[in-house]
């Protein structure tokens, strides 16, 4: 059987990708990259032709590829860091965005953690955040090129003194000298995203065992992980950033709450937590107000907590829309005042929107197969007013709810 996370490092001369990366780090390569910061990919052919007059073709191709990756990475790392860092295609795709990595590093630092073994470190996004929180990091990855990129990123951001990068099999790393362990298993394979936690590399069972040996640990997992796959030893946290759920983390050890579920919203840092799953919330008719919980709240199965806090109910036992008769304000929900409730009927909705002179329509849906763009196209909107339409189920029946955001 092949070892988990194992690899045999190749010499740069035997690996074209590593040779191309080494060329990018020469003064000539760095100069090329600096000149491509504002490069327009639409002009790539003309740019390549021009640069190949004065630079080797292989170096120009590598620089253009890296320039594209840096532009993609701005969304996760910000322009200031992204244009100093180096990336691989998988690294951009799988790296933790800075805001999430910084949140996780802050939790470790707040508990007095001073050293972390970062296993499956990738291009070093989490190692960078940990180092910036004042934590020394051993960053380990099995892939030689990825390890070289992680090392280059630590150097480029002035963090080499806090980040040691090692190309190795994570299953052979002695984590005993470290205050905490962080594991980010690979959740993509040759056929795309992996949904079975035991098919991660390394498998979730191995990562959990490694976490339980450490004084403190965190495992980065996909936010869609089934709750039954989470052991009772872990505190499970789902994190959203700007309203989009980005990841889930399992926390182990002193300072965390085994069995608890947590939803954290960035950039505010608002955190909702429950020590154990709450009873199923009540279901009832649509009131004057409707609340859409943040995706992290839904993933953490904390909608019942929202229902309890607002004194409301669900509109349907299978739909995560909360309703109440009194207004409720919370960072964990978006609130709406509902003006109309219609059975699902395109003609009636179109007549209502025409009567109200609606020109801007926001469509939200849960439990409906209708696509928002198709609905907007069929409404033939015109007018100065704006409304929000919810396509959902109420007590099992397809329903349209029309309203306006609170505030």
Secondary structure, DSSP 8 states (H G I E B T S, - for coil): ---TT------GGG-HHHHHHHHHTSHHHHHHHHHTTT--GGGHHHHHHHHTTTS-HHHHHHHHHHHHHHHHHHHHH-HHHHTTS---HHHHHHS--HHHHHHHHHHHHHTT--EEEEES-TTSHHHHHHHHTT-EEEEEES-HHHHHHHHHHHHHTT-TTTEEEEES-GGG---TTSSEEEEE-B-EETTEE---GGGSBS-HHHHHHHHHHSSEEEEEE-TT--GGGS-TT-EEEEEEETTEEEEEEEEEETTS-TT-EEEEEETTTEEEEESS------B----SEEEEE-HHHHHTT-HHHHHHHHT-EEEETTEEEEEESS----TTEEEEEEEEEEES-HHHHHHHHHHTTEEEEEEEESS----HHHHHHHHT--SSEEEEEEEEEETTEEEEEEEEE--
